[in-house]
Amino acid sequence: MLDAHPPYELSGVAERSAFCKELSLSNVDCTYLTLQENSMSALAKLAAKHPECRFVIRGDHRPIGSLEQSGFVQSFYFRWVPIIVIN
């Protein structure tokens, strides 16, 4: 899944994330969030179905984009990438 990389398309998405309105997101940010939310939901279901497997989600760079202003990006070491292990 490479939903984090543009171009972002909602063509296969039935509805946008409920957080889009709550967070007043732009169309691009809403599409990004919706795709990420759907991917993580699918992965969580797959992990629950297969508890014998370990799922590793690894980034290829630290977060960038509109989060740049929030200080969130600065919380990551410059040469390190995020990683999450499920199960």
C-alpha positions in Angstrom: 0.0 0.0 0.0 1.4 3.3 -1.0 -1.5 5.6 -0.1 0.9 8.1 1.5 2.4 9.1 -1.9 0.6 11.4 -4.4 -1.3 11.5 -6.6 -4.2 10.9 -4.2 -7.4 9.6 -5.6 -10.8 8.9 -4.0 -12.2 7.0 -6.9 -12.3 3.7 -5.1 -13.5 5.2 -1.8 -17.2 5.1 -0.8 -17.1 7.9 1.7 -14.6 10.3 3.2 -13.3 10.1 6.8 -15.5 11.6 9.4 -12.4 13.5 10.6 -12.2 15.6 7.5 -15.1 17.8 8.5 -14.1 17.8 12.2 -10.6 18.9 11.4 -11.6 21.2 8.5 -9.2 19.5 6.1 -8.6 20.6 2.6 -9.6 18.1 -0.2 -6.1 16.9 -0.6 -5.5 16.4 3.2 -8.9 14.7 3.5 -8.2 12.3 0.6 -4.8 11.5 2.2 -6.3 10.9 5.7 -9.2 8.8 4.2 -6.8 6.6 2.3 -4.6 6.2 5.3 -7.5 5.4 7.6 -8.8 2.8 5.1 -5.4 1.2 4.8 -4.9 1.0 8.5 -8.4 -0.4 9.0 -7.7 -3.1 6.4 -4.4 -4.0 8.0 -5.9 -4.2 11.5 -8.5 -6.6 10.2 -5.9 -8.7 8.5 -3.7 -8.8 11.6 -6.7 -9.8 13.7 -7.5 -12.6 11.3 -3.8 -13.8 11.3 -2.4 -13.5 14.9 0.4 -15.9 14.0 1.9 -13.3 11.6 3.9 -10.2 12.4 3.1 -7.1 10.3 5.8 -4.4 9.9 4.9 -1.0 8.6 8.0 1.0 7.7 8.3 4.5 6.3 10.8 5.5 3.6 11.3 8.9 5.1 10.3 10.9 8.1 6.9 12.7 7.8 6.7 15.7 5.5 4.0 18.0 4.0 1.5 20.1 5.9 2.7 18.6 9.2 5.9 20.6 8.7 4.5 23.6 10.7 3.2 21.5 13.6 6.5 20.5 15.2 5.5 16.9 14.6 8.1 16.4 11.9 10.8 17.8 14.1 10.1 15.1 16.6 11.7 12.5 14.2 15.4 12.1 13.9 16.5 13.4 10.4 18.0 10.1 9.2 15.5 7.7 10.9 12.2 6.5 9.5 9.1 5.5 11.4 8.3 1.8 12.0 5.3 0.1 13.6 5.1 -3.6 14.4 1.7 -5.2 14.7 1.1 -8.6 16.4 
